[in-house]
């Protein structure tokens, strides 16, 4: 799926990919993007960084509520460090600029679909620099980043409860659960329910828990 606010650019990318990929949908703003992603369930989303309605980060923050989350490859005219780091922190798997040629873009999509990070050399440097302090951060209590409600949602999510079940147990709405899940993923720099479960298990948070 292609998300970009310029229709002529979307048309060009669609034409470039026609022989290699099935383009299941496209969108020009955040709200439309999330609606089309829900409807079409693409494997990979090509996501522009600067979009009406909150930008690419807003799209990424809306993905944790989906039953089937796509892999996201940022495709932007910007090569600014702050743009690269922001979308990676929000959950994008890779970042390439719009100077990329067709064959390289197809290869980047294939790698993204397989769960492989994709960056140009300069862009990878931004990410490495931004996350270079991650080892020190692990020495701190990551749970301090979360509110009590977010911690509760984290535990329910790690135990495998669906959003509706979490909502019932916590007596809140499913939409509020989605909001809390998005905050948990963002603050802990995780991208999926699977990663949440592993994160909690590694810290012994699920030891001795009753079903």
C-alpha positions in Angstrom: 0.0 0.0 0.0 1.2 3.5 -0.8 0.6 6.4 1.5 1.6 9.8 0.2 -0.3 13.1 -0.1 0.7 13.7 -3.7 -1.5 11.7 -6.1 0.9 12.1 -9.0 3.7 10.5 -6.9 1.5 7.6 -5.8 0.6 7.0 -9.5 4.3 6.9 -10.4 5.2 4.5 -7.6 2.2 2.3 -8.5 3.4 2.2 -12.1 7.0 1.5 -11.1 5.9 -1.5 -8.9 3.3 -2.9 -11.2 5.4 -5.8 -12.5 6.8 -6.8 -9.1 4.1 -6.1 -6.5 0.4 -6.0 -6.0 -0.6 -2.5 -4.9 -3.7 -3.1 -2.9 -4.5 0.5 -2.0 -3.3 4.0 -1.5 -4.1 7.0 0.7 -3.3 10.7 1.0 -3.7 11.5 4.7 -3.6 9.8 8.1 -7.3 9.0 8.5 -7.6 7.6 5.0 -4.4 5.6 5.4 -5.6 3.8 8.6 -9.0 3.1 7.0 -7.4 1.6 3.9 -4.9 -0.4 5.9 -7.7 -1.9 8.0 -9.7 -2.8 4.8 -6.9 -4.2 2.6 -4.4 -5.6 5.2 -1.3 -5.0 3.2 2.0 -6.8 3.9 4.0 -3.6 3.5 3.1 0.0 3.7 5.2 2.6 1.9 4.7 5.6 4.2 5.5 9.3 3.5 6.8 11.2 6.6 4.9 14.4 6.1 1.2 13.8 5.8 -1.9 15.9 6.5 -3.5 14.9 9.8 -0.4 14.2 11.9 2.3 12.9 9.6 3.6 9.4 9.2 4.1 9.0 12.9 0.4 9.4 13.5 -0.2 6.5 11.0 2.3 4.3 12.9 0.7 5.2 16.2 -2.7 4.0 14.9 -1.4 0.6 13.8 -1.2 -1.2 17.2 -5.0 -1.4 17.2 -5.1 -3.5 14.1 -5.6 -7.3 14.1 -2.9 -7.7 11.4 -0.2 -5.1 11.5 1.8 -4.5 8.3 5.5 -3.8 8.0 6.2 -0.2 7.3 8.9 1.3 5.1 9.2 5.1 5.2 9.6 6.6 1.8 10.2 10.3 2.0 11.9 13.3 0.3 13.4 14.1 3.7 16.7 12.8 4.8 16.7 14.8 8.0 17.8 13.0 11.1 14.8 14.0 13.2 12.4 12.6 10.6 14.3 9.3 10.3 14.5 8.8 14.1 10.9 9.8 14.7 9.3 7.3 12.4 11.7 4.5 13.5 10.9 5.2 17.1 7.2 5.1 16.2 7.6 1.6 14.6 8.7 1.9 11.0 11.1 -1.0 10.0 13.1 1.1 7.5 13.6 4.4 5.8 14.5 5.2 2.2 14.4 8.5 0.3 12.5 9.3 -2.9 15.7 9.3 -4.8 15.7 5.5 -4.7 15.4 3.8 -8.1 12.8 1.2 -9.0 14.7 -2.0 -8.6 16.2 -0.9 -5.3 12.7 0.0 -4.1 11.4 -3.4 -5.0 14.3 -5.0 -3.1 13.6 -2.8 -0.1 10.0 -3.8 -0.1 10.9 -7.5 -0.2 13.3 -7.1 2.7 10.8 -5.1 4.7 8.2 -7.8 4.1 10.6 -10.4 5.5 11.1 -8.2 8.7 14.5 -6.9 7.7 15.4 -3.2 8.5 16.3 -1.2 5.4 18.4 2.0 5.4 20.8 3.9 3.3 24.3 4.2 4.9 23.8 7.8 6.0 20.3 7.1 7.4 21.4 4.1 9.3 24.0 6.3 11.0 21.2 8.5 12.3 19.4 5.5 13.8 22.6 4.0 15.4 23.4 7.4 17.0 19.9 7.8 18.3 19.7 4.4 19.9 23.4 4.2 21.0 22.3 4.8 24.6 19.9 1.9 24.6 22.3 -0.3 26.5 22.4 2.3 29.4 18.7 2.6 29.4 18.3 -1.1 29.9 20.0 -0.7 33.3 17.1 1.5 34.4 13.6 0.3 35.2 11.8 0.6 31.9 8.5 0.4 33.7 9.1 3.9 35.1 8.2 5.2 31.7 4.7 3.8 31.9 1.7 5.1 33.8 0.0 2.6 36.2 -2.8 2.1 33.6 -0.2 1.4 30.8 1.5 -1.1 33.0 -1.8 -2.9 33.6 -2.5 -3.0 29.9 1.0 -4.2 29.2 0.5 -7.2 31.5 -2.9 -8.1 30.0 -1.4 -7.8 26.5 1.6 -9.9 27.3 -0.7 -12.6 28.7 -2.4 -12.8 25.3 -5.7 -11.0 26.0 -7.5 -9.4 23.0 -8.3 -5.7 23.2 -12.0 -6.3 23.9 -11.1 -8.7 26.7 -8.7 -6.2 28.2 -11.4 -3.5 28.0 -13.8 -5.7 29.9 -11.3 -6.6 32.6 -10.2 -3.0 33.1 -13.8 -1.6 32.6 -12.6 0.8 29.9 -13.4 1.2 26.2 -11.5 -0.8 23.5 -10.5 2.5 22.0 -8.9 3.5 25.3 -7.1 0.2 25.3 -5.8 0.9 21.8 -4.5 4.3 23.0 -2.7 2.7 26.0 -1.2 0.0 23.8 0.1 2.6 21.4 1.7 4.4 24.3 3.3 1.2 25.7 4.8 0.3 22.3 6.1 3.8 21.7 7.6 4.2 25.2 9.3 0.8 25.2 10.3 1.0 21.5 8.4 -2.2 20.7 6.4 -2.9 17.5 4.0 -5.8 18.2 2.1 -7.9 20.7 4.7 -10.6 20.2 7.5 -8.3 21.2 5.5 -7.2 24.3 5.2 -10.8 25.4 8.9 -11.5 25.0 9.8 -8.2 26.7 7.6 -9.1 29.7 8.8 -12.7 29.9 12.5 -11.7 29.8 11.9 -9.6 32.9 10.1 -12.3 34.7 6.8 -10.3 34.8 4.7 -13.4 33.8 6.3 -15.9 36.2 3.6 -17.6 38.3 0.8 -15.7 36.7 -2.6 -17.6 36.6 -4.5 -17.8 33.4 
